Amino acid sequence: MLMIRFQRIGRTNDPAFRIVLLEKERAAKAGNIVELLGTYNPRSKALTLDEDQVKHWISKGAQPTDSIRNLLINKGVIEGKKVNVLPKKTPQKKEGAEAVAAAPEAVAPAEEVAAPTEAEVVAEVADADEGSAEPAPAEEVAPAEVSAEVPVADVSPEASAKEEETPAA
């Protein structure tokens, strides 16, 4: 398949391009071009183009790259809609929102795990007592089942005032 592409010419930090027709598999730097269609200088926006030849090759099936296509649309050589050639930016806010939305889904299956029934617990204890020298593993307590009766240290205003007065050694 034939492609209409840019071939870079020019010095370092001073780009200039040829607009060439070549095979898609060929590298633009290789120099094995089928036809030179024009030149383009992005700094001065100077464009020389053989419009008839460009239209001729496109009618024969040559595909312009997205950058060339946008350039040809700007100059009125071909009709159509421009293509975004720059990569899409990934907004940070959407990633965070997706992560927050995914988090409840990940938690939901964990809540569906059923607690062992009394019959299963009795069977495990009986199995552990019969032949096992190792103690049975302690049952894990879910955070929701932890009792709220945790003793809280009584802190009086007098005790905190004494701590502040004591000099550090």
C-alpha positions, -999 to 999 in steps of 0.1 A, spaced: 0 0 0 12 35 -8 14 62 18 18 100 15 41 109 44 66 134 57 103 127 51 124 148 75 152 169 60 170 198 76 194 203 104 191 195 141 165 218 157 156 232 123 130 208 109 119 208 73 100 180 55 95 166 21 60 153 13 67 120 -4 49 89 -17 64 56 -7 55 21 3 40 18 38 66 -8 48 95 14 38 111 38 62 108 75 52 145 80 60 155 52 36 151 74 5 134 48 -16 105 71 -26 81 66 -54 75 103 -60 83 137 -44 50 156 -40 61 188 -22 79 203 8 68 218 41 86 240 66 67 241 99 85 271 112 77 294 83 45 274 74 59 274 38 42 247 17 50 237 -19 27 210 -31 18 194 -64 -20 193 -57 -29 174 -90 -4 146 -82 -17 144 -46 -53 140 -58 -42 115 -85 -24 93 -60 -52 95 -34 -77 84 -62 -54 54 -69 -56 44 -32 -26 61 -15 -33 68 21 -21 101 37 -9 100 73 -30 119 98 -6 149 98 -5 151 60 -43 147 59 -48 176 83 -24 197 63 -42 189 30 -75 198 46 -61 231 58 -49 240 23 -82 229 7 -67 202 -14 -91 175 0 -124 177 18 -130 160 52 -128 163 89 -94 168 107 -80 140 128 -65 145 163 -29 135 159 -18 143 194 -21 116 221 -50 118 245 -42 131 279 -54 109 308 -71 131 333 -61 123 369 -96 131 382 -112 104 361 -87 78 372 -94 86 409 -132 85 403 -129 51 385 -108 38 414 -134 49 439 -161 34 419 -143 1 416 -136 -1 453 -172 -8 464 -174 -35 438 -143 -51 451 -156 -50 487 -190 -64 479 -179 -100 472 -160 -101 505 -192 -93 524 -210 -121 507 -187 -148 523 -209 -167 547 -198 -174 583 -193 -211 591 -224 -227 605 -225 -243 640 -224 -278 625 -192 -270 606 -175 -255 637 -185 -286 658 -171 -309 631 -138 -290 630 -135 -291 667 -142 -328 668 -117 -335 640 -91 -314 659 -97 -333 691 -95 -368 676 -61 -371 660 -44 -338 657 -17 -328 681 -17 -293 668 -42 -269 683 -71 -258 662 -67 -224 646 -85 -196 663 -115 -182 646 -110 -149 629 -133 -122 641 -147 -99 615 -142 -61 623 -179 -56 625 -182 -82 653 -156 -66 676 -173 -54 707 -173 -17 714 -166 -23 751 -129 -14 749 -117 2 782 -108 39 778 -82 54 800 -97 81 822 -78 113 816 -86 141 839 -76 177 834 -55 175 866 -34 146 853 -27 163 820 -17 195 839 9 175 860 24 160 828 29 195 814 47 208 845 71 179 848 104 190 832 120 167 807 153 152 818 
